[in-house]
Structures are given as C-alpha cells and as structure tokens.
C-alpha cells in the first residue's frame, strides 16, 4: 500500500503547532495541537456537528 491514510494538509506554528490532517479514505478533517510534550487531536465539525469533509476530497485511491 503506497498511499498514506492520513496526510497533513496545513501547519501553523513552530514551538506550539496546529495541524489540519485529512483522512484520505474518508476525507474527514482532524485538528491537532502540540505544545511541549502535550498533544490534543479532535475531529473538525460543521455548524450542525457533523464531521467536516475536505471540499477538495475526491474519494479513496485518488491521492
């Protein structure tokens, strides 16, 4: 399996870092926050509370 399941699509920060990660099988977006030895990760949601899907997502196997 050559393709990556998860892919970082945006990064912000150096010492403290935010990342947006896309699941390449579902298109669902996750946000992670890292500071020092700590890390938090959560699914991003739309205004209705449903998982946010990358608007550029084209389906499994495309990337």
C-alpha positions as CSV (number, residue, x, y, z in Angstrom):
1,X,0.0,0.0,0.0
2,X,1.8,3.1,-1.3
3,X,-0.7,5.8,-0.4
4,X,-0.9,7.4,3.0
5,X,-4.1,7.0,5.1
6,X,-3.5,10.4,6.8
7,X,-2.0,13.5,5.4
8,X,-1.1,16.8,6.9
9,X,-2.7,19.5,4.7
10,X,-1.9,22.6,6.8
11,X,0.6,23.6,9.5
12,X,0.9,26.6,11.7
13,X,3.4,27.5,14.4
14,X,6.8,26.3,15.5
15,X,7.1,25.9,19.3
16,X,3.4,25.4,19.5
17,X,1.9,23.8,16.4
18,X,-1.6,23.4,14.9
19,X,-2.1,20.9,12.1
20,X,-5.0,20.0,9.9
21,X,-4.9,16.3,9.0
22,X,-7.1,14.7,6.3
23,X,-8.1,11.0,6.3
24,X,-7.5,10.1,2.7
25,X,-10.1,7.2,2.8
26,X,-13.0,9.3,4.1
27,X,-12.0,13.0,3.5
28,X,-12.7,13.8,7.2
29,X,-10.6,16.6,8.7
30,X,-8.9,16.5,12.1
31,X,-7.1,19.2,14.0
32,X,-4.1,18.5,16.2
33,X,-2.4,20.9,18.7
34,X,1.0,20.1,20.1
35,X,2.9,22.1,22.7
36,X,5.9,20.7,24.6
37,X,5.2,17.1,25.4
38,X,1.4,17.5,25.1
39,X,-0.8,16.7,22.1
40,X,-4.5,17.0,21.5
41,X,-6.4,15.8,18.5
42,X,-10.1,16.2,17.5
43,X,-12.4,15.8,14.6
44,X,-13.4,19.1,13.0
45,X,-17.2,19.6,12.7
46,X,-19.5,21.7,10.6
47,X,-22.2,24.0,12.2
48,X,-24.5,21.1,12.5
49,X,-22.0,19.0,14.5
50,X,-21.3,16.6,11.6
51,X,-17.7,15.7,10.7
52,X,-16.1,18.2,8.3
53,X,-15.1,16.7,5.0
54,X,-12.4,18.3,2.9
55,X,-14.0,20.2,0.0
56,X,-11.2,19.0,-2.3
57,X,-11.6,15.3,-1.4
58,X,-12.2,13.1,-4.4
59,X,-12.5,9.7,-2.9
60,X,-10.3,6.8,-1.8
61,X,-7.4,6.0,-4.1
62,X,-7.4,9.4,-5.8
63,X,-4.5,10.9,-3.8
